[in-house]
Amino acid sequence: MAESKASVTWQENRAFMGVAPSGHEVQIDADKEKGASPMELILLGLGGCASYDVVAILQKSRQAVVGVRCELTAQRAETVPAVYTDIHLHFIVTGQDIKDSQVEKAIKLSAEKYCSASRMLANGGVNVTHDYEIIEEAV
């Protein structure tokens, strides 16, 4: 197993500075004044992981993609711990002559095989769903 090391240092109030294994800093703030909250970062991590996969798979399948946007909608439990119960990823794929079948395949491969964040959340009981739309745009 590969090991990763990160750190989170308290700054003030409910604000922290995270340092990722890559050395990049991320402002974290439970009050959402100086940065994203920890739960917001989980959503962003999922969206980033899945989006990376979708772009890479579409490019490998020679689709003329010029943009991919992932809009996430999530519901949380009303009791503590207020875990995510449902997360929906809506992909907006922009490009020229993008095939529906290729987008469906890319999303399915990401969700079921490649996206570690998606698998981890789904295995933990989160209902993760996906859909997409394609917008035609000249390359």
RAPEWO-V684775 format. One record per residue. N is the residue number from 0. BURIAL is b if it has 16 or more other ideal C-beta (glycine too) atoms within 10 Angstrom, else e. Layout:
((N:BURIAL) (N:BURIAL))
This chain:
((0:e) (1:e) (2:e) (3:e) (4:e) (5:e) (6:e) (7:e) (8:e) (9:e) (10:e) (11:e) (12:e) (13:e) (14:b) (15:b) (16:b) (17:b) (18:e) (19:e) (20:e) (21:e) (22:e) (23:e) (24:e) (25:e) (26:e) (27:b) (28:b) (29:e) (30:e) (31:e) (32:e) (33:e) (34:b) (35:b) (36:e) (37:e) (38:e) (39:b) (40:e) (41:b) (42:b) (43:e) (44:b) (45:b) (46:b) (47:e) (48:b) (49:b) (50:b) (51:e) (52:b) (53:b) (54:b) (55:e) (56:b) (57:b) (58:e) (59:e) (60:e) (61:e) (62:b) (63:e) (64:b) (65:e) (66:e) (67:b) (68:e) (69:b) (70:e) (71:b) (72:e) (73:b) (74:e) (75:e) (76:e) (77:e) (78:e) (79:e) (80:e) (81:e) (82:e) (83:b) (84:e) (85:e) (86:b) (87:e) (88:b) (89:e) (90:b) (91:e) (92:b) (93:b) (94:b) (95:e) (96:e) (97:b) (98:e) (99:e) (100:e) (101:b) (102:b) (103:e) (104:e) (105:b) (106:b) (107:e) (108:e) (109:b) (110:b) (111:e) (112:e) (113:b) (114:b) (115:e) (116:b) (117:b) (118:b) (119:e) (120:b) (121:b) (122:e) (123:e) (124:e) (125:b) (126:e) (127:b) (128:e) (129:b) (130:e) (131:b) (132:e) (133:b) (134:e) (135:e) (136:e) (137:e) (138:e))
